[in-house]
Amino acid sequence: MKSKGGKIISTSYEASAKVEMNEWRRKMSKNPSMTKTWTKGFQTKINQRIPERVHQTVASAVRSMIETTLTGSDYVTTTEPLKEGTLKEREEKLEETIRNYKRTASIEGAGTGFGGVFLGMTDFPLLLAIKMRFLFTAAHLYGFDPVKMEERLFLLQIFQMAFSGNKNKQETLARIDDWEGFTNDFPGALTADEAMDWVTFQLEYRDFIDVPKTLQLIPGFGAIVGATVNYHFLDLLGEAAKHCYRIRWFTDDRKNPAEG
């Protein structure tokens, strides 16, 4: 164990983490397979059959989540970013956090899915809130302060890595790989409109969740779908958060992130 630029380095764990991170990066960088391309076309046809009010609910929930993430204090806690600790110690806390949020999301999905269309549609904004609270917590564990605009925008990049198609994942990963360079390219304060393609963000998320979440609207059966899908979505988000913050951990050794 050694200290580097204000960070406590646990070399054996970090070596393993770097291997896992690079494998995840390669997986995210792969072009879509023929199966996925066909699935995307099939999903587009399914989307055309989904009631418009479902699409509107998702769009409204996404817009509200974005606005709250960028300007609100709903997800901000009194907890300070974690200033000390090895990557291993931080990620042990992260894994516990992921488990807790997966349970919460699963219970919420089962409850709303049991009630059919009316309760099922309330799951969209509730699940988004759970996802964003998790991301704010993850930022704290890695020592970053999500009160800052650039950190809030980074959380939305993680969100895109978890819930978008391959092409958008590759573009988002390129920004994450050089996040400091990306944010420094702007002469003034980084704004949301400069950092995000809102139309793509919304459509990618909608396409990702539409089919499984629509099944949740079926009374009774929707409870099983809601619990399973919500658990899986938090698992995907947890994996994306872990590796995206690992990228920053390994590329910014100059200072403790909480001091930036």
Order of alpha helices (4+ residues) and beta strands (2+ residues): beta-beta-alpha-alpha-alpha-alpha-alpha-alpha-alpha-alpha-alpha-alpha-alpha
